Every structure is written in C-alpha cells, then in structure tokens.
Amino acid sequence: MTEYDFTLSRRSYLAGTGAAATAGLAGCLGSGSGGTEELSVAYMPIFPDLQYFVMDEQGYFDEISAEINGQEFTDGPAIIQAYGGGEIDIAMFGIVPSMIVIDRGIPAKVTAANIKEPMAVMVHDDLRAMWDEHGADAFSVWEEENGEPFRFGTFPQGSVPDVLLRYWLAEEVGVDPESAVEIIEIGGANAVFQAIVNDEIDGTSIMEPVPTRVDGTNAPVGTFRTAAEIMPGQPAAVTLMSDEVRDSALAGEFLEQHVRATEFIEANPSETADIVESGIGMDADLAREALAGPLSNFVTDPREIENGADIFSQFANENGQIDQQLSREQIFDYSVYDSL
C-alpha cells in the first residue's frame, strides 16, 4: 500500500496488517494497572496538534506513568499505515484518517477532540472578484479566462482539509469537485504554503499556521470562507486511542494532561506562541496573531465535534474513504473524558 492509498478494501487490509496491529499493541501495556514502559504517540507538526507540543514542552508527559515516545509524521495516511502495523498506541491527527483506522477494523476510538473549526478555504483574489459577480459560476469563468481550471492544493484525499473542501464545493457551492476544479494532493502544511507563494496553486483548504503566514506575504490568496461558516462544529484533529490504552489507567492520565494543555493555550497565548515557534516552526509573532484569530478553537471534549463528525462520516463514506458510514458509537469513546 502506498502512502496515499485509500482504496484498499478492509478485507485485504486486515489480511495483511490486522494480526500485526493486535500483536504490536498487546505487548505494550501492563496488566491493567496503567503501568507500561512506553506509549507511542503519533503527531503532526500542525496547529491542530498543538496540545502535543504544549504537553511536551511543559513537562506534562512526566505526569503520565509511561514514557512517551513521540513520532512525527507529515500526513494522516502515513499514520494510518503505522497504526495498522501496530507501531502506534495514540494518534493525534485528523478525524477522517481516524475513521479510516476504525473502519478497517483496527481496535481504536476517538477519546478527545484537539480543535474545532480550524480550517479556512483560501482563494485567489481574482476568483473572489469573479464570485462577487458570478457566484458559484466563478469557477467556470476562471477556467474560460485562464485556460485551465482553478487549482486547489491541499492534503491528500481523505484528509480533513480535503474532505472539508470537497464538502464545501459539493454541498454548499453546488459544483462537482472532480470536474469544476483541479484538486492537487500536497503533503504537509509547509508544502501547501510554498505552493501558494510560488503560484503553483490558486487556493487551498488548510489550517493555521498557513493562513496567517500567507497573509504576511504578497501572495494574492486569502481566506474566503472559514470552517465555522461552512460547518459549525467542524471536526479536525482528534486523539485516537487503541483499545488497549483505553482499557487502562493511562487513558485518563493522558487526557488529564490534554485538558491541561488546552487550558494552557487559552490562558497563555505568548508562551504558547513560543511553543509554536519551537515545535511547529512558525515565528512567534505570527503565532500570536494566529492564536488570536478565528481558527484557533482548541478543545478537549469530544462532544464539541460530534455533529460535524456525523457529516464527515457520511461524506467520507459516499466518497469512498470508508466502507461504511460510522455512527457516533463506533467513532467515539466518551467515557474517558467523562471520568476526569
């Protein structure tokens, strides 16, 4: 399976990796006591995973009765592969990739949200002007005037930014994402930023720090719609835990520190901005601007995103990312958060 292959059937996937996943997780935990030598935590260097960096920088991981082995990934598909191979116990990444893990029969559930409504659909200034006159027909006008379709560039198909973009185009704008525009797969937020400033794409669906970074350049691309306008309560990055972890005391220990990190972000924007700079690589001044913006809605309570998760599950199923539309009961385990 390649890094971006989302079409693999559940049957063939489980035949190759299900046993490995079970074996990999079975040796991790102690006998229900919450004691363990190590927890492997996957994360991405993106704003929606900011709690990870706060927990790491502030020493919150030291309060957990396990050594945290952080593993950085550039995209969700790579984390899915690692989860399937039994290499990951907890993953902080997108809701849709989490659904793919669950849909493929890997024993795991979402125990926390990291953020809600963090995405922005960004478009070229020329399209914005066309939109004022032509509405949704602006995409066809763009193609007529430029000789090529409008180019959106975002994370690989099945990722949260990709699904939100396709949802907005299909459900809100009323155009076919496959024919009205071109959607280019790009791995990593920095790569999306570079594609914008190098005029390789005309727009994107993306989270911070890209919108704020782009605003600080001369690129003729800016925020057109926020996630709150497209889908109130839109889910994004979540905390997915293996069943082995959820059944241990470590689950509550981890979420306790997750809550501390969420509260820290809210109460300490300047210190958080410094953590963004060291962990994600965004200049602290820009990070402070981003943290004060409309896309920085950090949360832990998984119920904050359940309505949006219903929409994402339906849309991901209709578009082939998951084989079945998952229910809230299949996606979420509220008991860990509720026990805090």
Stockholm file with secondary structure:
# STOCKHOLM 1.0

chainA/1-340         MTEYDFTLSRRSYLAGTGAAATAGLAGCLGSGSGGTEELSVAYMPIFPDLQYFVMDEQGYFDEISAEINGQEFTDGPAIIQAYGGGEIDIAMFGIVPSMIVIDRGIPAKVTAANIKEPMAVMVHDDLRAMWDEHGADAFSVWEEENGEPFRFGTFPQGSVPDVLLRYWLAEEVGVDPESAVEIIEIGGANAVFQAIVNDEIDGTSIMEPVPTRVDGTNAPVGTFRTAAEIMPGQPAAVTLMSDEVRDSALAGEFLEQHVRATEFIEANPSETADIVESGIGMDADLAREALAGPLSNFVTDPREIENGADIFSQFANENGQIDQQLSREQIFDYSVYDSL
#=GR chainA/1-340 SS CCTTCCCCCHHHHHHHHHHHHHHHHHTTBCSSSSCBSEEEEEECSSGGGHHHHHHHHTTGGGGSSSEEEEEECSSHHHHHHHHHTTCCSEEEEEHHHHHHHHHTTCSEEEEEECBBSCEEEEEEHHHHHHHHHHGGGHHHHHHHHHSSCEEEEESCTTSHHHHHHHHIIIIIICCCTTTSEEEEECCSHHHHHHHHHTTSCSEEEEETTHHHHHHTSCCSEEEEEEHHHHSTTCBCEEEEEEHHHHTSHHHHHHHHHHHHHHHHHHHCHHHHHHHHHHHHCCCHHHHHHHHTSTTCCBCCCGGGGHHHHHHHHHHHHHTTSSSSCCCHHHHBCCHHHHTC
#=GC SS_cons         CCTTCCCCCHHHHHHHHHHHHHHHHHTTBCSSSSCBSEEEEEECSSGGGHHHHHHHHTTGGGGSSSEEEEEECSSHHHHHHHHHTTCCSEEEEEHHHHHHHHHTTCSEEEEEECBBSCEEEEEEHHHHHHHHHHGGGHHHHHHHHHSSCEEEEESCTTSHHHHHHHHIIIIIICCCTTTSEEEEECCSHHHHHHHHHTTSCSEEEEETTHHHHHHTSCCSEEEEEEHHHHSTTCBCEEEEEEHHHHTSHHHHHHHHHHHHHHHHHHHCHHHHHHHHHHHHCCCHHHHHHHHTSTTCCBCCCGGGGHHHHHHHHHHHHHTTSSSSCCCHHHHBCCHHHHTC
//
